[in-house]
């Protein structure tokens, strides 16, 4: 009897049409709702450099394309933005519900602007009219939402649209990240409509506080819910009759939002993407290209690279070695992720490097060390953990040693040595080439120039080099992230015969330029005449610092040099980091928002 009841129950619970008492009462479950109708409004000017990646991020949104309308406008271009957009739209138009295309070939600039980054009243008015036209088009097609996007913003979160819709706010923006404190929102606003710094900003920007926050300003990329009744009051142009603030598109819209009784919101619940830092009016289109490239390479540090749209043909990038005979990129074979990231970062900057296989200290055994004649420097101990040399440090030393030897064997006059965990300063290539040109112009006799390091001597300033801007005489330093090396310098390092009296490579270099604080170490090396300098400010930094998420050390986490059974895991996390290192580990202050006077525009203020 119980078996019969179970059979009946399974029939009742079986998926499919619902079972009624009478046949005509049977029904099927309701189908799911269609995705809301959404318009994406793209306003692009001088964006040919960013469009392949920006448009790829649009394509990759996890949202049905047949529920998306594209509204695309471009004008006043000094580059081939129009051609890039046209090629893309031809390739994707059949995928989307509707496409409105508004190109304007001439003029190539505004008559009252100093350059492509200068925001004038004519430009502000033009942008406001375009945004208003997009908003009107969305209303006329009965769109549920409109997402405004700047064409140098990168949405790397494929679910951005769904996440913003789920916030159920009339105006909401995804927080976008930059290399600095700058983002696409304000936490404070003055009575005149200008940015006001508040204590609330940085905890939200750094995602120490996460959620959806009421803010007085969002811009660049934001979603408007057109189903909300109050949204009918929103306008970009003309400005509200009571508007008296500066003539600026984001400020005009923020005032309109306020007058409609709507609150702007910013969501930082997840990582959504990136944006560039605004440039000054006098800066060039090339500066903007460089800024965007830096956004690309920063994005690769903790996340997959942003691929260009497959609907665009991109010519191969021309690569060079910045005037060096060779650029060595030291990489462990098992660190494929680092190799791919750094090679792509270099290629994005137009730099060609040769990957040289690092010596894996973990794979070294005692017999191999003996065959190489490796002995530890008598009396050496790590200044933090008081341990002896690790095999990871031996592998690191040998990796650099091999590049020095190759420099001499191949007769290379100058090389650049990079490790695979570097993060590059903006305009790295331009700054590196300028520095080396200045060095050559000053006829400076040099052996080694740090481009990335941890300065350890902080009690006195380093001596500036006369005639060479941004170059100092190097004092005691850690790290071998990146350095330029001359053939003369490589010969000096090799002639010191360091394998038989080895210490970590970043301790050996200061010994060789006679700046190591431990005198007994220096006594083992004669002569100590390495001519060492450093870029100041530095041009490369570590991708991660001790204690950061994603931090991995192949030199600290190893075994001690003469005993494979003794493991080490000293990453110096309990040591007090120097002031310089602490500063480097924080978000750069460059490009931070500053309180400004009413005499400046909002974009100059940021």
C-alpha positions in Angstrom: 0.0 0.0 0.0 2.8 2.4 0.9 4.5 1.7 -2.5 1.3 2.6 -4.3 1.1 5.9 -2.4 4.7 6.7 -3.3 4.0 6.1 -7.0 1.0 8.4 -6.9 2.9 11.1 -5.1 5.8 10.9 -7.7 3.2 11.4 -10.5 1.8 14.4 -8.8 5.2 16.0 -8.3 6.5 15.2 -11.8 7.3 18.4 -13.8 5.1 19.4 -16.7 1.7 20.8 -17.2 -0.3 21.3 -13.9 -2.9 18.6 -13.3 -6.5 19.8 -12.6 -9.5 17.8 -11.5 -11.0 18.3 -15.0 -8.9 18.2 -18.2 -9.8 21.8 -19.1 -8.2 23.0 -15.8 -4.8 21.8 -16.8 -2.2 24.6 -17.3 1.5 25.1 -18.1 3.9 27.2 -16.0 4.4 30.8 -17.1 7.4 31.6 -19.2 10.1 33.9 -17.8 10.0 37.6 -18.4 12.0 39.1 -21.2 15.0 41.2 -20.3 14.0 44.8 -20.0 14.5 47.0 -23.1 17.7 48.9 -22.7 19.4 51.6 -24.7 23.2 52.0 -24.6 24.2 55.6 -25.4 27.8 55.9 -26.7 29.3 59.4 -27.2 32.8 59.0 -28.7 35.3 61.6 -29.6 39.0 60.9 -30.4 38.6 57.3 -29.1 40.2 55.2 -31.8 42.8 53.9 -29.3 40.2 52.8 -26.7 37.3 51.7 -28.9 38.6 48.1 -29.7 38.6 47.4 -25.9 35.6 49.5 -24.9 33.4 47.9 -27.7 34.6 44.5 -26.7 33.4 45.1 -23.1 30.0 46.1 -24.6 29.8 42.9 -26.6 30.7 40.8 -23.6 27.9 42.1 -21.4 25.8 39.2 -20.2 22.5 40.7 -21.5 20.4 39.6 -24.5 21.5 41.7 -27.4 18.1 41.6 -29.0 16.8 43.6 -26.0 19.5 46.3 -26.5 19.4 49.4 -28.7 22.6 51.2 -29.6 22.6 54.9 -29.9 26.1 56.0 -31.2 27.3 59.5 -31.9 30.7 60.7 -32.9 32.1 64.1 -34.1 34.9 66.6 -33.9 37.5 63.8 -34.3 41.2 64.3 -35.1 41.7 60.5 -35.4 39.8 57.7 -37.1 37.1 57.1 -34.4 34.4 57.4 -37.0 35.9 54.6 -39.2 36.4 52.3 -36.2 32.8 52.8 -35.0 31.4 52.3 -38.5 33.4 49.0 -39.0 32.1 47.7 -35.6 28.5 48.7 -36.2 28.5 46.9 -39.6 29.7 43.8 -37.8 27.3 43.8 -34.9 24.2 45.6 -36.1 22.3 42.4 -36.8 22.8 41.2 -33.3 21.1 44.2 -31.6 17.5 45.2 -31.6 18.1 48.7 -33.0 21.1 50.9 -34.0 21.0 54.7 -34.3 24.2 56.0 -35.9 25.1 59.7 -35.8 28.5 60.4 -37.3 29.8 63.9 -38.2 33.0 64.1 -40.1 33.6 67.8 -39.9 34.7 70.0 -38.2 37.6 68.2 -36.6 37.6 70.4 -33.5 35.6 73.2 -31.7 36.5 76.7 -32.8 37.1 77.9 -29.2 39.3 75.0 -28.0 43.0 74.9 -27.4 43.2 71.2 -28.1 41.3 67.9 -28.0 41.4 67.9 -24.1 40.1 71.4 -23.7 36.5 71.6 -22.5 34.9 74.9 -23.7 31.3 76.1 -23.4 30.7 75.1 -27.0 31.9 71.6 -26.3 29.8 71.3 -23.1 26.7 72.5 -24.9 27.3 70.1 -27.7 27.7 67.1 -25.4 24.6 68.1 -23.4 22.6 68.2 -26.5 23.8 64.8 -27.6 23.0 63.3 -24.2 19.5 64.9 -24.4 19.0 63.5 -27.9 19.9 60.0 -26.6 17.6 60.3 -23.6 14.7 61.5 -25.9 15.3 58.6 -28.3 15.2 56.1 -25.4 11.9 57.6 -24.2 10.4 57.5 -27.6 11.2 53.8 -28.1 9.7 53.0 -24.7 13.0 51.8 -23.3 13.0 50.7 -19.7 16.5 51.8 -19.1 19.3 53.9 -20.7 22.9 53.3 -19.9 25.3 56.2 -20.7 28.9 55.2 -21.3 32.1 57.2 -21.9 34.1 55.5 -24.6 37.3 55.2 -22.5 35.5 53.3 -19.7 35.9 49.6 -19.5 33.2 47.4 -18.0 35.0 44.2 -17.2 32.1 42.8 -15.1 29.9 41.0 -17.6 26.9 41.2 -15.3 27.1 45.0 -14.8 23.7 45.7 -16.4 21.9 43.1 -14.4 23.6 44.2 -11.2 22.7 47.9 -11.7 19.1 47.0 -12.6 18.8 44.9 -9.4 19.7 48.0 -7.3 16.3 49.4 -8.3 17.4 53.1 -8.3 16.4 55.8 -10.7 20.0 56.9 -11.3 22.8 54.5 -10.3 26.5 54.1 -11.4 28.9 51.2 -11.1 32.1 52.4 -9.3 35.0 52.4 -11.8 38.6 52.2 -10.7 41.7 54.0 -11.8 45.3 53.9 -10.9 44.7 56.8 -8.4 42.0 57.9 -6.1 39.9 59.2 -8.9 36.6 57.5 -9.8 33.2 58.3 -11.3 31.5 59.7 -8.2 31.7 62.4 -5.6 30.8 62.1 -2.0 30.5 65.8 -1.3 29.5 68.9 -3.2 29.8 72.6 -2.4 26.9 75.1 -2.6 28.3 76.1 -6.0 28.1 72.6 -7.4 31.9 71.8 -7.1 33.6 68.8 -5.7 34.1 68.8 -2.0 36.4 66.3 -0.3 34.8 64.2 2.5 36.0 61.4 4.8 33.4 59.1 3.2 35.1 59.0 -0.2 38.2 56.9 0.3 36.6 54.0 2.2 34.1 53.7 -0.6 36.7 54.1 -3.4 39.0 51.5 -1.8 35.9 49.2 -1.2 36.5 49.1 2.6 32.8 49.9 2.7 30.7 48.1 0.2 27.1 48.6 -0.9 25.0 51.0 -2.8 25.6 54.5 -1.5 23.6 57.8 -1.9 26.0 60.3 -3.4 25.6 63.8 -4.9 27.3 63.0 -8.2 27.9 60.1 -10.6 29.2 60.5 -14.1 30.9 58.8 -17.1 29.0 55.5 -16.9 25.5 55.4 -15.2 22.1 53.9 -15.6 18.7 55.7 -15.6 15.5 53.7 -14.9 13.0 55.2 -17.3 10.2 53.3 -15.7 10.4 55.5 -12.7 7.9 58.4 -12.8 10.4 61.0 -11.6 12.7 60.2 -14.5 10.4 62.1 -16.8 11.8 65.3 -15.1 15.4 64.6 -16.0 17.2 66.6 -18.7 20.7 67.3 -19.9 19.7 70.2 -22.1 18.6 72.9 -21.8 19.8 73.4 -18.2 17.1 73.8 -15.5 15.7 77.4 -15.4 17.1 77.7 -11.8 20.6 76.5 -12.7 23.3 78.9 -11.8 26.4 76.7 -11.4 29.3 76.4 -13.9 28.4 75.4 -17.4 29.3 71.7 -17.3 27.4 68.6 -18.5 27.8 66.5 -15.4 27.0 69.4 -13.1 23.9 70.4 -15.1 22.6 66.8 -15.0 23.3 66.5 -11.2 21.3 69.7 -10.7 18.4 68.3 -12.8 18.5 65.1 -10.7 18.3 67.2 -7.5 15.4 69.3 -8.8 13.5 66.2 -9.8 13.7 65.0 -6.2 15.9 62.0 -7.2 18.9 60.7 -5.3 22.0 59.5 -7.3 23.5 56.2 -6.1 26.9 54.5 -6.6 27.3 50.7 -6.3 30.7 49.2 -5.4 29.4 45.8 -4.3 31.6 44.2 -7.0 34.5 45.2 -9.2 32.8 46.7 -12.3 35.7 48.1 -14.4 38.1 50.9 -15.0 38.3 54.5 -16.3 41.1 56.9 -17.1 42.1 59.9 -15.1 41.0 63.2 -16.8 43.7 65.1 -18.5 44.4 68.8 -18.3 43.3 71.2 -21.1 46.9 71.6 -22.5 47.5 67.9 -22.8 47.5 66.1 -26.1 45.7 63.2 -27.7 48.9 61.1 -27.4 48.8 61.8 -23.6 45.3 60.3 -23.6 46.5 57.3 -25.6 49.3 56.7 -23.0 46.8 57.1 -20.2 44.5 54.5 -21.6 47.3 52.1 -22.2 48.2 52.4 -18.6 44.6 51.5 -17.6 44.9 48.4 -19.8 48.1 47.2 -18.2 46.9 48.0 -14.6 43.8 46.0 -15.3 46.0 42.9 -16.1 47.6 42.8 -12.7 44.8 41.0 -10.9 42.4 40.2 -13.7 42.5 38.6 -17.2 43.6 40.9 -20.0 41.0 42.9 -21.9 40.8 41.5 -25.4 39.9 43.8 -28.4 36.7 43.3 -30.3 36.7 40.5 -32.9 34.7 42.7 -35.2 37.6 45.1 -35.7 40.8 44.7 -37.7 43.7 45.9 -35.7 47.1 46.4 -37.4 50.0 44.8 -35.6 51.7 47.0 -33.0 55.3 48.1 -33.9 57.6 47.1 -31.1 61.1 48.3 -30.2 63.7 48.0 -27.4 63.7 51.7 -26.5 67.3 52.1 -27.7 68.7 49.2 -25.6 70.5 46.4 -27.3 68.4 43.9 -25.4 65.6 43.9 -22.8 65.6 40.8 -20.6 62.5 39.7 -18.9 63.4 37.2 -16.2 60.6 34.6 -15.6 60.2 31.2 -14.0 58.7 28.8 -16.5 56.1 27.7 -13.9 55.0 31.4 -13.6 53.2 31.4 -16.9 50.6 33.9 -15.7 53.3 36.4 -14.8 55.1 35.9 -18.1 51.9 36.5 -20.2 50.9 39.5 -18.2 54.3 41.2 -18.4 54.8 40.4 -22.0 51.4 41.8 -22.9 52.0 44.9 -20.7 55.2 45.6 -22.6 53.7 45.0 -26.0 50.8 47.3 -25.1 53.5 50.0 -24.6 55.2 49.1 -27.9 58.2 47.4 -26.2 59.9 44.2 -27.3 61.5 42.0 -24.7 63.2 38.7 -24.7 62.0 36.2 -22.0 64.9 34.6 -20.2 64.1 31.5 -18.1 64.8 32.1 -14.5 66.6 29.6 -12.4 64.1 27.8 -10.2 65.6 27.7 -6.8 63.2 25.1 -5.6 64.5 22.7 -8.2 68.2 23.1 -7.2 69.7 20.3 -5.2 72.9 20.1 -3.2 75.0 18.5 -5.9 74.0 21.1 -8.4 75.0 23.9 -6.0 78.4 22.2 -5.5 78.9 21.8 -9.3 78.3 25.5 -9.7 80.8 26.3 -7.0 78.2 28.1 -4.9 79.0 29.0 -1.3 77.3 31.4 1.0 79.1 34.6 2.0 80.6 33.9 5.4 78.6 35.5 8.2 75.6 36.4 6.0 72.2 36.4 7.7 68.9 37.9 6.6 68.4 41.2 8.4 64.8 40.4 9.3 64.6 36.7 10.0 68.2 36.1 10.9 68.1 33.1 8.6 70.7 32.0 6.0 70.4 32.3 2.2 67.4 30.4 0.7 67.5 28.4 -2.5 64.9 30.8 -3.9 67.4 33.6 -3.4 70.1 31.6 -5.1 67.9 31.0 -8.0 67.1 34.7 -8.2 70.9 35.6 -8.1 71.7 33.0 -10.8 68.9 34.4 -13.0 70.4 37.9 -12.9 73.9 36.5 -13.2 73.1 34.8 -16.4 71.8 38.1 -17.9 75.0 39.8 -16.9 77.0 37.0 -18.6 74.9 37.1 -21.7 75.4 40.8 -21.9 79.2 40.4 -22.0 79.2 37.2 -24.2 77.1 38.9 -26.8 78.9 42.2 -26.6 75.8 44.2 -25.7 76.5 47.8 -24.9 73.4 48.4 -22.8 70.5 46.3 -21.6 67.4 46.6 -19.5 66.7 43.8 -17.0 63.1 43.4 -15.7 61.6 40.9 -13.3 58.1 39.5 -14.1 56.3 41.1 -11.2 56.7 44.7 -12.2 54.0 47.3 -12.6 54.8 50.2 -14.8 54.4 53.9 -14.2 52.3 55.9 -16.7 54.2 56.7 -19.8 57.0 54.4 -18.8 58.4 54.1 -22.3 58.5 57.8 -22.9 60.1 58.5 -19.5 62.6 55.7 -19.8 63.7 56.8 -23.3 64.0 60.5 -22.2 66.1 59.5 -19.1 68.5 57.5 -21.2 68.7 60.3 -23.8 69.6 62.7 -21.0 72.2 60.3 -19.7 73.8 60.1 -23.1 73.5 63.8 -23.7 75.3 64.5 -20.4 78.0 61.9 -21.3 77.5 60.3 -17.9 79.7 57.4 -17.1 77.4 54.8 -15.7 77.2 51.0 -14.9 73.8 50.5 -13.5 70.6 52.6 -13.3 67.8 51.4 -11.1 64.3 52.0 -12.5 62.6 50.1 -9.7 63.9 49.5 -6.2 63.1 49.9 -2.5 65.2 52.7 -1.1 66.6 51.6 2.3 68.6 54.6 3.4 66.2 57.4 4.3 68.2 59.5 6.7 69.7 61.7 4.1 68.6 62.6 0.5 70.4 61.0 -2.4 72.6 63.3 -4.5 71.0 64.5 -7.8 73.0 64.1 -10.9 73.9 67.4 -12.5 72.6 67.8 -16.0 70.4 64.7 -15.9 66.9 65.5 -14.6 65.2 62.8 -12.5 68.4 60.8 -11.8 70.1 60.4 -8.4 73.2 58.6 -7.2 71.9 55.4 -5.7 72.3 54.7 -2.0 71.6 51.4 -0.2 68.6 49.8 -1.9 66.6 46.6 -2.0 64.9 44.8 -5.0 66.0 44.1 -8.5 62.7 44.8 -10.2 64.3 46.7 -13.0 67.6 48.2 -13.9 69.6 49.4 -16.9 73.0 47.8 -17.2 76.0 48.7 -19.3 78.5 46.2 -20.6 81.1 47.9 -18.4 78.8 47.3 -15.4 78.2 43.7 -16.3 81.9 43.1 -16.5 82.4 44.6 -13.0 79.7 42.3 -11.5 81.2 39.2 -13.1 84.8 40.0 -12.1 83.7 40.1 -8.5 83.2 36.3 -8.8 80.1 36.3 -6.5 79.1 32.7 -6.9 81.6 31.5 -4.3 80.6 34.1 -1.7 76.9 34.6 -2.5 74.4 36.8 -0.8 71.0 37.9 -2.2 71.4 39.8 -5.4 69.8 42.9 -4.1 72.3 43.0 -1.2 75.2 42.3 -3.6 74.5 45.3 -5.8 74.9 47.9 -3.0 78.1 46.1 -1.9 79.4 46.6 -5.4 78.7 50.4 -5.4 80.1 50.6 -1.9 76.9 51.6 -0.1 76.1 48.5 2.0 75.7 49.3 5.7 77.3 46.0 6.8 81.0 46.6 6.3 82.1 42.9 6.8 80.1 42.0 3.7 81.9 44.6 1.6 85.3 43.4 2.8 84.9 40.2 0.6 84.6 42.2 -2.6 87.3 44.4 -4.2 87.1 46.7 -6.0 83.7 48.2 -5.3 83.5 50.7 -8.1 80.1 50.1 -9.7 78.7 53.4 -10.9 75.1 53.1 -9.7 72.3 55.6 -10.2 68.5 55.5 -9.9 65.5 57.1 -11.6 63.8 59.4 -9.2 60.8 59.1 -9.2 60.9 55.4 -10.0 59.5 54.0 -13.2 58.5 50.5 -12.0 57.1 49.1 -8.8 56.1 45.7 -7.5 52.7 44.4 -8.6 52.0 43.3 -5.0 53.5 44.1 -1.6 54.0 41.8 1.4 50.6 41.1 2.8 48.6 42.1 -0.3 46.1 39.7 -1.8 47.9 37.9 -4.5 51.4 38.4 -3.0 53.7 35.5 -3.8 57.5 35.3 -3.2 59.6 32.7 -4.9 62.7 33.8 -3.0 61.4 34.0 0.5 59.2 30.8 0.4 61.9 28.1 -0.2 64.4 26.0 1.6 67.7 27.1 3.1 70.7 26.9 0.8 72.5 23.9 2.3 69.7 21.8 3.7 66.7 20.8 1.5 64.8 19.6 4.6 64.5 23.1 6.2 61.7 25.1 4.6 61.4 28.8 4.9 58.4 31.0 4.7 59.9 34.3 5.8 58.1 37.0 3.7 58.9 39.7 6.1 55.2 40.4 6.8 56.0 41.1 10.4 58.8 43.6 9.6 58.2 47.3 9.7 58.0 48.5 6.1 59.9 51.7 5.3 58.0 54.9 4.8 58.8 54.7 1.1 57.4 51.2 0.8 54.2 52.1 2.6 53.7 55.0 0.3 54.3 52.9 -2.7 51.7 50.3 -1.5 48.9 52.9 -1.3 46.8 54.3 -4.1 48.9 57.1 -5.7 47.9 60.6 -4.9 48.3 61.7 -8.5 45.0 62.5 -10.0 43.1 62.7 -6.7 40.2 65.0 -6.5 41.0 68.3 -5.0 38.7 71.1 -3.7 38.8 73.8 -6.4 37.6 77.3 -6.8 34.5 78.3 -8.8 36.9 79.6 -11.5 37.7 76.1 -12.7 35.6 73.6 -14.6 34.6 70.4 -12.9 36.9 68.3 -15.2 39.9 70.5 -14.4 39.0 70.2 -10.7 39.2 66.4 -10.9 
